[in-house]
Amino acid sequence: MILKVVESLKFNGDNMTLQERMKNEFMVIKALGVVYGDIGTSPIYTLAIIFALISPTVENIFGILSYVFWTMTILVTVQYGWLATSLSKKGEGGTVVLVQLLLPYLKNTKAIATVSMLSFVGISLMIGDGVITPAISILSAVEGMVLIPGYENTPKITLLLIASVIAFILFYVQRKGIEKVASAFGPIMVVWFFTLGLVGLWYISQNFSILKAISPLYAINFTLSHPVISFVMLADVILAATGGEALYADMGHLGRLPILKGWLFAFVSLILSYLGQGAFLMTHPAAITSPLFEMTKDLVPYLYVPFLILTIIATIIASQAMISGIFSVLYQAMTTRIFPHFKVEYTSNELRAQIYVNSVNWFLFACVIVMLFVFGESAKLAAAYGLAVSGAMSITGYLVSMVFWYKKQHIAMSFAILSGMVSTIFFASCTQKIPNGGYWSLIIASVPLFIVILYTMGQKKLYKSFIPIEKKYFLEEYSVKYAKGTHIEGIALFFARQAGEIPAYISKTMFQNGIIYQRNIIVVVKPTNEPYGINTELSPLGEGLDLLMIYPGYMEMLDVEKILYGKGLEARVIFYGQEEIVSKNFLWNIFAMIKSLSPTFVSFYNFPNEKLIGVARRAEI
């Protein structure tokens, strides 16, 4: 399946230069660094968690390995690698994009509200389970220290402090940018996946019968023999697929083709590792506490410490995959105006979606530290892990199904429905984790969900209070006022979101307050999808009134006054709208606080403070 998808996306090799080929291959390596860290470190703990609950008999090993193989195939390869990544908007992926693709087809208000709410829940669940990723990945790797001779009795608090320091370093370097981090992490992940695959392949070669576990018959027979246990085990089997959602969420970072090529490599390596662990457990059943570490130590004991260091680095990369995925989702949520505009720092001159949000970064770090010390060990973290991500996968499955249904792509829709049903079964199993700590991921997810719902509802109420004026009617009244009035000397700037509608604060300033300058310029800034470059269009709207359209690259440090100087203009004053929200309702007061804390658009531009005048517009909601 994945081979066909990758093959269908290949560039025309005859027309590609050597430099282009090298760039494409390097993007695949970067994809391994950005996207596959989370799912790539699942072999560290997945089978250890499962076989802590059931004995590693031959029947159980074959049944569980069959589950793992088909879980990764259906949920990751089919649902994300094939179906979801084929749906994008301007190269972006994620839950928000799916909703944007669906909205043009939805005519019913109730359907729009339902789909929007599903997207809100999906975004929040991803963040909720996402903060557990660094905690469980880093801590499970650090716990491998106890297999080093002389470190068997390392205190738990020491392991937690080491994991905390590693987490701090990871979040501290986020400001450097995903692109730079991926350049460093990609080659390391290549080594990691090669190591997983080679060690697994060695133990497979000692017992080739383990390859039969790929057959779905073993999973089916295990289910029929142990229906209750099978359902319970699914809550841990899902750990093999956690991180698979990054294939779609991170598509805007690197593009679909590098991500799919990277998954082909990662998928083979992971399957070899799981099968190798199964073969090892058949002859070493006592190694269930940590089969990956035990098998590596047994194979090359003198290389165990280097392998442990490599594992710790890989878990850092796993955490990076989670962080970049959350930043991608937040970027989409902010650009579609369902989330407050945080202060954003763009970190790439290649892709606009590569951003850094300082406040979100350190909020995630605080949550990770709380998870580490609340649970204390990776086994307990695993008891809470997977609930939210399986819920997010279920939502993705159903949204993807709806998109294909409206597009009348019935074959793809059928597979999407199948994967959505499988995700839902996993989610149902994972609800067992709620009393065992899974409630933590729900608590964390409730924070962004609350903000999204409150912000979108508040924005609707706010916009109803400030009805913009159609440009045609504004120009008619402006012509009358300008012809009769006395004009203030100089040039005034007024900012607007769109060229076709005039914000209410401009008419209030000009018509109610009588503030009309000799020359008035309405400025609309529309960033492009290119990193650099600034294009402008200055067109007259009437006597003493112009429209200035500015199209800056998203990484440009925009200086509007410099643009005016280039046109021989110098602004005397700069007006912008400011909302003053008044409410007796507690929730709307929270919304008002969020709005006041969110940076205004003028904070992104290089304006002299002495020229800025905020025109307050009071709204009671």
C-alpha positions as CSV (number, residue, x, y, z in Angstrom):
1,M,0.0,0.0,0.0
2,I,2.6,2.6,1.1
3,L,4.9,1.5,-1.8
4,K,2.1,2.3,-4.3
5,V,1.4,5.7,-2.7
6,V,5.1,6.7,-2.8
7,E,5.5,5.4,-6.4
8,S,2.5,7.5,-7.5
9,L,4.1,10.6,-6.0
10,K,7.6,10.3,-7.5
11,F,9.0,13.2,-9.4
12,N,10.0,12.8,-13.1
13,G,13.5,11.5,-12.5
14,D,14.7,12.3,-16.1
15,N,14.0,16.0,-15.4
16,M,15.6,16.2,-12.0
17,T,19.1,17.5,-11.5
18,L,21.6,15.8,-9.1
19,Q,21.1,18.8,-6.7
20,E,17.4,18.3,-6.7
21,R,17.7,14.6,-6.1
22,M,20.0,15.3,-3.1
23,K,17.6,17.9,-1.7
24,N,14.7,15.5,-2.0
25,E,16.6,12.7,-0.2
26,F,17.8,15.1,2.5
27,M,14.1,16.1,3.1
28,V,13.4,12.4,3.7
29,I,16.1,12.4,6.4
30,K,14.7,15.6,7.9
31,A,11.2,13.9,7.9
32,L,12.7,11.1,10.1
33,G,14.0,13.7,12.5
34,V,10.7,15.8,12.7
35,V,7.9,13.2,12.2
36,Y,9.0,9.7,13.3
37,G,10.6,10.2,16.7
38,D,7.5,9.4,18.6
39,I,6.4,6.3,16.8
40,G,10.1,5.4,16.3
41,T,10.7,5.0,20.1
42,S,7.5,2.9,20.7
43,P,9.5,-0.3,20.6
44,I,11.2,0.7,23.8
45,Y,8.1,0.2,25.9
46,T,5.2,-1.2,23.9
47,L,5.9,-5.0,24.3
48,A,7.3,-4.5,27.8
49,I,3.9,-3.0,28.9
50,I,1.8,-5.7,27.1
51,F,3.8,-8.7,28.5
52,A,3.7,-7.2,32.0
53,L,0.0,-8.2,31.9
54,I,0.1,-11.5,30.1
55,S,2.6,-14.3,30.0
56,P,4.9,-14.5,26.9
57,T,3.7,-17.9,25.6
58,V,4.2,-18.7,21.9
59,E,0.5,-18.3,21.3
60,N,0.4,-14.9,23.1
61,I,3.5,-13.6,21.3
62,F,2.2,-14.5,17.9
63,G,-1.2,-13.0,18.6
64,I,0.2,-9.7,20.0
65,L,2.7,-9.3,17.2
66,S,-0.1,-9.8,14.7
67,Y,-2.1,-7.1,16.5
68,V,0.9,-4.7,16.4
69,F,1.6,-5.3,12.7
70,W,-2.0,-4.7,11.6
71,T,-2.5,-1.8,14.0
72,M,0.4,0.0,12.4
73,T,-0.8,-1.0,8.9
74,I,-4.4,0.1,9.3
75,L,-4.1,3.1,11.6
76,V,-0.8,4.6,10.4
77,T,-0.1,3.4,6.8
78,V,-3.7,3.4,5.6
79,Q,-5.5,6.1,7.6
80,Y,-2.6,8.6,7.7
81,G,0.0,7.6,5.1
82,W,-2.5,6.9,2.3
83,L,-5.8,8.5,3.1
84,A,-5.2,11.6,5.3
85,T,-2.1,12.8,3.5
86,S,-3.9,12.8,0.2
87,L,-6.1,15.6,1.6
88,S,-4.4,18.9,2.1
89,K,-4.8,22.6,1.7
90,K,-1.8,24.6,0.4
91,G,0.3,21.6,1.4
92,E,-0.9,21.7,5.0
93,G,-2.4,18.8,6.9
94,G,-4.2,18.2,10.2
95,T,-7.6,18.3,11.7
96,V,-8.2,22.0,11.0
97,V,-7.4,21.4,7.3
98,L,-10.0,18.5,7.2
99,V,-12.6,20.9,8.5
100,Q,-11.7,23.6,6.0
101,L,-12.1,21.0,3.2
102,L,-15.5,19.9,4.6
103,L,-17.1,23.3,5.1
104,P,-17.8,24.1,1.4
105,Y,-19.9,20.9,1.2
106,L,-21.9,21.5,4.4
107,K,-25.1,23.5,4.0
108,N,-26.7,22.7,7.3
109,T,-25.8,24.9,10.3
110,K,-26.1,21.9,12.6
111,A,-23.7,19.9,10.5
112,I,-21.2,22.7,10.4
113,A,-21.4,23.1,14.2
114,T,-20.9,19.3,14.7
115,V,-17.9,19.1,12.4
116,S,-16.3,22.2,14.0
117,M,-16.8,20.8,17.5
118,L,-15.2,17.5,16.4
119,S,-12.2,19.4,15.1
120,F,-11.9,21.4,18.4
121,V,-12.0,18.1,20.3
122,G,-9.4,16.5,18.0
123,I,-7.0,19.4,18.4
124,S,-7.3,19.3,22.2
125,L,-6.9,15.6,22.4
126,M,-3.7,15.7,20.5
127,I,-2.3,18.3,22.9
128,G,-3.6,16.4,25.9
129,D,-1.9,13.1,25.1
130,G,1.0,14.9,23.4
131,V,2.5,16.1,26.7
132,I,2.8,12.5,27.9
133,T,5.0,11.6,24.9
134,P,8.2,13.3,26.2
135,A,7.5,12.0,29.7
136,I,7.1,8.4,28.8
137,S,9.7,8.4,26.0
138,I,12.5,10.1,27.9
139,L,11.9,8.3,31.2
140,S,11.7,4.8,29.6
141,A,15.1,5.4,28.0
142,V,16.6,6.8,31.2
143,E,15.3,3.8,33.1
144,G,17.6,1.6,30.8
145,M,20.5,2.8,33.0
146,V,19.5,0.2,35.6
147,L,20.8,-2.5,33.3
148,I,24.3,-1.1,33.4
149,P,26.5,-3.0,35.9
150,G,26.9,-0.9,39.1
151,Y,23.7,1.2,38.4
152,E,21.1,-1.4,39.2
153,N,20.1,0.4,42.4
154,T,19.9,3.9,41.0
155,P,17.2,5.8,43.0
156,K,14.0,6.7,41.2
157,I,14.4,10.4,42.1
158,T,17.7,10.4,40.3
159,L,16.1,9.0,37.1
160,L,13.4,11.6,37.3
161,L,15.8,14.4,37.7
162,I,17.9,13.2,34.7
163,A,14.7,13.0,32.6
164,S,13.7,16.5,33.8
165,V,17.0,18.0,32.8
166,I,16.8,16.3,29.3
167,A,13.3,17.7,28.9
168,F,14.4,21.2,29.8
169,I,17.2,21.1,27.3
170,L,14.8,19.9,24.6
171,F,12.3,22.7,25.2
172,Y,15.0,25.3,25.6
173,V,16.4,24.7,22.1
174,Q,12.9,25.0,20.4
175,R,13.5,28.7,19.7
176,K,16.3,27.6,17.3
177,G,13.6,26.3,14.9
178,I,12.3,22.9,13.8
179,E,14.2,23.1,10.5
180,K,17.6,23.4,12.3
181,V,16.6,20.8,14.9
182,A,15.5,18.4,12.1
183,S,18.8,18.8,10.3
184,A,20.6,17.6,13.4
185,F,18.1,14.9,14.4
186,G,17.4,13.4,11.0
187,P,20.8,11.6,10.6
188,I,20.5,10.3,14.2
189,M,17.1,8.8,13.5
190,V,18.5,7.1,10.5
191,V,21.1,5.4,12.7
192,W,18.3,4.6,15.3
193,F,16.1,2.9,12.8
194,F,19.0,1.0,11.2
195,T,19.9,-0.2,14.7
196,L,16.4,-1.3,15.5
197,G,16.1,-3.1,12.2
198,L,19.4,-4.8,12.4
199,V,19.1,-6.0,16.0
200,G,15.6,-7.2,15.2
201,L,16.7,-8.9,12.0
202,W,19.4,-10.8,13.9
203,Y,16.9,-12.4,16.3
204,I,14.5,-13.1,13.4
205,S,17.3,-15.0,11.7
206,Q,17.5,-17.2,14.8
207,N,13.8,-18.1,14.5
208,F,12.3,-17.4,11.1
209,S,8.9,-18.9,12.2
210,I,8.3,-15.5,13.9
211,L,7.6,-14.0,10.5
212,K,4.3,-16.0,10.4
213,A,3.0,-13.6,13.1
214,I,2.4,-11.1,10.2
215,S,-0.7,-13.1,9.3
216,P,-3.9,-11.6,10.6
217,L,-5.1,-15.2,11.5
218,Y,-3.0,-15.1,14.7
219,A,-4.7,-11.9,15.8
220,I,-8.1,-13.3,14.9
221,N,-7.5,-16.6,16.7
222,F,-6.1,-14.8,19.8
223,T,-9.3,-12.6,19.9
224,L,-11.6,-15.7,19.6
225,S,-9.7,-17.5,22.3
226,H,-9.4,-14.5,24.7
227,P,-12.1,-12.0,23.8
228,V,-12.0,-10.1,27.1
229,I,-8.2,-10.0,27.4
230,S,-8.0,-9.0,23.7
231,F,-10.2,-5.9,24.3
232,V,-8.2,-5.0,27.4
233,M,-4.8,-5.5,25.5
234,L,-5.9,-3.1,22.7
235,A,-5.3,-0.2,25.1
236,D,-1.6,-1.1,25.2
237,V,-1.3,-2.3,21.6
238,I,-2.2,1.3,20.5
239,L,1.2,2.4,21.9
240,A,2.8,0.9,18.8
241,A,0.9,3.5,16.7
242,T,1.1,6.6,18.9
243,G,2.9,9.3,16.9
244,G,1.4,8.1,13.6
245,E,-0.8,11.2,13.6
246,A,2.3,13.2,13.0
247,L,2.4,12.0,9.4
248,Y,-0.5,14.3,8.7
249,A,-0.1,17.0,11.3
250,D,3.5,17.7,10.2
251,M,2.9,17.5,6.5
252,G,3.1,21.3,6.2
253,H,6.7,21.1,7.5
254,L,8.2,18.9,4.9
255,G,5.7,17.9,2.3
256,R,3.9,14.6,1.6
257,L,6.5,12.8,-0.5
258,P,9.4,13.0,2.0
259,I,7.0,11.9,4.8
260,L,5.8,8.9,2.9
261,K,9.3,7.8,1.9
262,G,10.4,8.2,5.5
263,W,7.5,6.1,6.7
264,L,8.4,3.3,4.3
265,F,11.9,3.1,5.9
266,A,10.6,3.6,9.5
267,F,7.8,1.0,9.1
268,V,10.2,-1.8,7.9
269,S,12.6,-1.0,10.8
270,L,9.8,-1.0,13.4
271,I,8.3,-4.3,12.2
272,L,11.7,-5.9,12.3
273,S,12.3,-4.7,15.8
274,Y,8.9,-5.9,17.1
275,L,9.4,-9.3,15.4
276,G,12.9,-9.5,16.8
277,Q,11.7,-8.8,20.3
278,G,9.1,-11.5,19.9
279,A,11.7,-14.0,18.8
280,F,13.9,-13.1,21.7
281,L,11.1,-13.4,24.2
282,M,10.4,-17.0,23.0
283,T,13.8,-18.0,24.2
284,H,14.2,-15.4,27.0
285,P,10.7,-15.2,28.7
286,A,12.2,-13.6,31.8
287,A,13.2,-10.5,29.8
288,I,9.6,-9.1,29.6
289,T,10.5,-6.0,31.8
290,S,12.5,-4.5,28.9
291,P,12.9,-6.8,25.9
292,L,14.5,-4.2,23.6
293,F,17.3,-3.3,26.1
294,E,17.7,-7.0,27.2
295,M,18.1,-8.3,23.6
296,T,20.5,-5.5,22.6
297,K,22.6,-6.2,25.8
298,D,22.5,-9.9,25.1
299,L,23.7,-9.5,21.5
300,V,26.4,-6.8,21.9
301,P,27.0,-6.3,25.6
302,Y,30.1,-4.0,25.0
303,L,27.9,-1.7,22.9
304,Y,25.0,-1.5,25.4
305,V,26.0,1.9,26.8
306,P,26.4,3.5,23.4
307,F,23.0,2.0,22.5
308,L,21.5,3.5,25.7
309,I,22.8,6.9,24.8
310,L,21.4,6.6,21.3
311,T,18.1,5.6,22.8
312,I,18.0,8.7,25.0
313,I,18.7,10.9,22.0
314,A,16.0,9.1,20.1
315,T,13.5,9.8,22.8
316,I,14.5,13.5,22.8
317,I,13.7,13.4,19.1
318,A,10.4,11.7,19.8
319,S,9.5,14.6,22.1
320,Q,10.5,17.0,19.3
321,A,8.0,15.3,16.9
322,M,5.2,16.0,19.4
323,I,6.2,19.6,19.9
324,S,6.4,20.3,16.2
325,G,3.1,18.6,15.7
326,I,1.4,20.8,18.3
327,F,3.0,24.0,16.9
328,S,1.6,23.0,13.4
329,V,-1.8,22.5,14.8
330,L,-1.7,25.8,16.7
331,Y,-0.5,27.6,13.6
332,Q,-3.5,26.3,11.7
333,A,-5.8,27.2,14.5
334,M,-4.5,30.7,14.7
335,T,-4.6,31.3,10.9
336,T,-8.2,30.0,10.8
337,R,-9.1,32.3,13.8
338,I,-10.3,29.6,16.2
339,F,-7.5,30.2,18.6
340,P,-6.1,33.5,20.1
341,H,-3.1,35.0,18.2
342,F,0.0,34.3,20.3
343,K,3.3,36.0,19.7
344,V,4.7,33.9,16.9
345,E,8.3,33.6,15.8
346,Y,8.8,32.1,12.3
347,T,11.8,29.8,12.3
348,S,12.1,28.7,8.6
349,N,12.7,30.4,5.3
350,E,11.3,27.3,3.6
351,L,7.9,26.7,5.1
352,R,5.6,29.2,6.8
353,A,4.1,26.6,9.2
354,Q,7.4,26.2,11.1
355,I,6.9,28.4,14.0
356,Y,7.8,28.9,17.7
357,V,5.4,30.1,20.4
358,N,7.2,30.8,23.6
359,S,4.3,30.7,26.0
360,V,3.0,27.4,24.6
361,N,6.5,25.9,24.6
362,W,6.9,26.5,28.3
363,F,3.4,25.5,29.2
364,L,4.1,22.1,27.5
365,F,7.4,21.8,29.5
366,A,5.5,22.4,32.8
367,C,3.0,19.8,31.9
368,V,5.8,17.3,31.1
369,I,7.5,17.8,34.4
370,V,4.2,17.4,36.3
371,M,3.6,14.1,34.4
372,L,7.1,12.8,35.3
373,F,6.7,13.4,39.0
374,V,3.0,12.4,39.3
375,F,3.5,9.0,37.7
376,G,7.2,8.4,38.6
377,E,7.9,5.6,36.2
378,S,7.3,4.7,32.5
379,A,5.0,1.7,33.3
380,K,2.6,3.9,35.2
381,L,2.7,6.6,32.4
382,A,1.8,3.9,29.9
383,A,-1.3,3.2,31.9
384,A,-2.5,6.7,31.1
385,Y,-1.0,6.9,27.6
386,G,-3.0,6.4,24.4
387,L,-6.5,7.5,25.5
388,A,-6.5,10.9,23.9
389,V,-4.5,9.9,20.8
390,S,-6.9,7.1,20.0
391,G,-9.7,9.5,20.3
392,A,-8.0,12.0,18.0
393,M,-7.4,9.1,15.5
394,S,-11.1,8.2,15.6
395,I,-12.1,11.8,14.8
396,T,-9.6,11.9,12.0
397,G,-11.0,8.7,10.6
398,Y,-14.6,10.0,10.5
399,L,-13.7,13.4,9.1
400,V,-11.6,11.8,6.3
401,S,-14.5,9.5,5.6
402,M,-16.8,12.5,5.2
403,V,-14.4,14.3,2.8
404,F,-14.1,11.3,0.6
405,W,-17.9,10.8,0.6
406,Y,-18.5,14.4,-0.6
407,K,-15.8,13.9,-3.2
408,K,-17.5,10.7,-4.3
409,Q,-14.3,8.7,-3.9
410,H,-16.0,5.6,-2.7
411,I,-13.1,3.2,-2.5
412,A,-11.0,5.6,-0.4
413,M,-14.2,6.3,1.7
414,S,-14.6,2.6,2.4
415,F,-11.1,2.3,3.7
416,A,-11.5,5.5,5.7
417,I,-14.6,4.1,7.4
418,L,-12.8,0.9,8.2
419,S,-9.9,2.7,9.8
420,G,-12.2,5.0,11.7
421,M,-14.1,2.0,13.1
422,V,-10.8,0.4,14.1
423,S,-9.7,3.6,15.8
424,T,-13.0,3.8,17.7
425,I,-12.5,0.2,19.0
426,F,-9.1,1.2,20.3
427,F,-10.5,4.3,21.9
428,A,-13.2,2.3,23.6
429,S,-10.5,0.0,25.0
430,C,-8.5,3.0,26.1
431,T,-11.3,4.3,28.2
432,Q,-10.2,1.8,30.8
433,K,-7.2,4.1,31.3
434,I,-9.2,7.0,32.7
435,P,-9.2,5.8,36.4
436,N,-5.5,4.8,36.0
437,G,-4.3,8.3,35.2
438,G,-5.8,8.7,31.7
439,Y,-7.8,11.5,33.3
440,W,-4.6,13.6,33.2
441,S,-4.6,13.7,29.4
442,L,-8.3,14.7,29.5
443,I,-7.6,17.5,32.0
444,I,-4.8,18.9,29.9
445,A,-6.9,18.6,26.7
446,S,-9.7,20.5,28.4
447,V,-7.6,23.6,28.6
448,P,-7.1,24.2,24.8
449,L,-10.7,22.9,24.2
450,F,-12.1,25.5,26.7
451,I,-10.0,28.3,25.1
452,V,-11.1,27.3,21.5
453,I,-14.8,27.1,22.4
454,L,-14.8,30.3,24.4
455,Y,-12.7,32.2,21.8
456,T,-14.8,31.2,18.8
457,M,-18.1,32.0,20.6
458,G,-16.7,35.3,21.9
459,Q,-15.5,36.3,18.5
460,K,-18.9,35.7,17.0
461,K,-20.5,37.9,19.7
462,L,-17.8,40.6,19.2
463,Y,-18.2,40.7,15.4
464,K,-21.9,41.1,15.7
465,S,-21.2,44.2,17.8
466,F,-18.9,45.7,15.2
467,I,-20.6,45.4,11.8
468,P,-18.2,46.5,9.0
469,I,-19.3,48.9,6.4
470,E,-19.4,48.0,2.7
471,K,-16.9,49.9,0.8
472,K,-19.5,51.3,-1.6
473,Y,-21.5,53.0,1.1
474,F,-18.4,54.2,3.0
475,L,-17.1,55.9,-0.2
476,E,-20.4,57.6,-0.8
477,E,-20.4,59.2,2.7
478,Y,-16.7,59.9,2.6
479,S,-17.1,61.9,-0.6
480,V,-19.7,64.1,1.0
481,K,-17.8,64.6,4.2
482,Y,-14.5,65.3,2.5
483,A,-16.0,67.8,0.2
484,K,-17.6,69.8,3.0
485,G,-15.1,69.4,5.8
486,T,-11.9,71.1,6.9
487,H,-9.0,68.6,6.6
488,I,-6.2,68.1,9.1
489,E,-2.8,68.6,7.5
490,G,-0.7,65.5,6.8
491,I,-1.3,61.8,6.1
492,A,-3.2,59.4,8.3
493,L,-3.0,55.6,8.1
494,F,-6.0,53.4,8.9
495,F,-5.7,49.6,9.1
496,A,-8.3,47.2,7.8
497,R,-8.5,43.4,7.5
498,Q,-10.0,43.3,4.1
499,A,-10.2,45.6,1.1
500,G,-13.9,45.1,0.5
501,E,-15.1,46.0,4.0
502,I,-14.3,49.1,6.1
503,P,-14.0,48.6,9.8
504,A,-16.5,50.5,12.0
505,Y,-13.7,52.4,13.8
506,I,-12.7,54.2,10.6
507,S,-16.2,55.5,10.0
508,K,-16.4,56.4,13.7
509,T,-13.1,58.3,13.5
510,M,-13.9,60.1,10.2
511,F,-17.7,60.7,10.4
512,Q,-18.6,60.8,14.0
513,N,-15.4,62.5,15.3
514,G,-14.8,64.5,12.2
515,I,-11.1,63.5,11.9
516,I,-10.3,63.6,8.2
517,Y,-6.8,64.3,7.1
518,Q,-5.7,65.8,3.8
519,R,-4.7,62.4,2.7
520,N,-6.1,59.2,4.2
521,I,-4.6,55.8,3.4
522,I,-6.4,52.5,4.3
523,V,-3.8,49.8,4.7
524,V,-4.5,46.1,4.2
525,V,-1.7,43.7,5.0
526,K,-2.0,40.2,3.4
527,P,1.1,37.9,4.1
528,T,2.0,35.5,1.3
529,N,3.1,31.9,1.5
530,E,6.6,32.9,0.5
531,P,9.2,33.7,3.2
532,Y,10.6,36.9,1.7
533,G,9.7,39.7,-0.5
534,I,7.3,42.6,-0.3
535,N,4.9,43.7,-3.0
536,T,2.6,46.7,-2.8
537,E,-0.3,48.2,-4.6
538,L,-1.4,51.8,-4.0
539,S,-4.7,52.7,-5.7
540,P,-7.0,55.8,-5.3
541,L,-10.4,55.3,-3.8
542,G,-11.5,58.9,-3.9
543,E,-10.3,62.5,-3.3
544,G,-7.7,62.3,-0.5
545,L,-8.3,58.6,0.0
546,D,-6.1,55.7,-1.1
547,L,-6.0,51.9,-0.6
548,L,-2.5,50.5,0.1
549,M,-2.3,46.7,-0.3
550,I,0.8,45.2,1.2
551,Y,1.8,41.6,0.4
552,P,4.8,40.7,2.6
553,G,6.6,37.4,2.9
554,Y,5.7,35.7,6.1
555,M,9.2,36.1,7.5
556,E,9.6,39.7,6.6
557,M,10.0,42.2,9.4
558,L,7.5,44.6,8.0
559,D,8.1,48.3,8.3
560,V,5.1,50.1,6.9
561,E,6.6,53.6,7.3
562,K,9.6,52.5,5.3
563,I,7.3,51.4,2.5
564,L,5.6,54.8,2.6
565,Y,8.9,56.6,2.5
566,G,9.7,54.6,-0.7
567,K,6.6,56.1,-2.2
568,G,7.4,59.6,-1.1
569,L,4.9,59.5,1.8
570,E,5.2,60.1,5.5
571,A,2.4,59.3,7.9
572,R,1.6,61.9,10.6
573,V,-0.6,59.5,12.6
574,I,-1.5,55.8,12.5
575,F,-5.0,54.7,13.6
576,Y,-6.0,51.1,14.6
577,G,-9.1,49.6,16.2
578,Q,-9.1,48.5,19.8
579,E,-11.9,46.4,21.4
580,E,-13.1,47.3,24.9
581,I,-15.2,44.4,26.1
582,V,-17.7,44.8,28.9
583,S,-19.7,42.0,30.4
584,K,-21.3,40.9,33.6
585,N,-20.8,37.2,32.6
586,F,-17.8,35.5,34.2
587,L,-17.0,33.5,31.0
588,W,-17.1,36.5,28.8
589,N,-14.8,38.3,31.2
590,I,-12.3,35.5,30.7
591,F,-12.7,36.0,26.9
592,A,-12.0,39.7,27.4
593,M,-8.9,38.9,29.4
594,I,-7.7,36.5,26.6
595,K,-8.3,39.2,24.0
596,S,-6.4,41.8,26.1
597,L,-3.4,39.4,26.6
598,S,-3.3,38.5,22.9
599,P,-0.9,40.8,21.0
600,T,-2.5,43.2,18.6
601,F,-1.4,43.3,15.0
602,V,0.4,46.6,15.5
603,S,2.8,44.8,17.9
604,F,4.2,42.9,14.9
605,Y,5.1,46.0,12.9
606,N,7.8,48.6,13.4
607,F,5.6,51.6,14.4
608,P,6.8,54.6,16.4
609,N,4.6,54.7,19.5
610,E,4.1,58.5,19.3
611,K,2.2,58.1,16.1
612,L,-0.1,55.2,17.2
613,I,-3.7,56.0,18.2
614,G,-6.0,53.1,19.2
615,V,-9.6,53.9,18.6
616,A,-11.6,52.1,21.3
617,R,-14.8,50.4,20.4
618,R,-16.9,49.3,23.4
619,A,-18.9,46.1,23.1
620,E,-21.2,44.7,25.7
621,I,-21.5,40.9,25.5
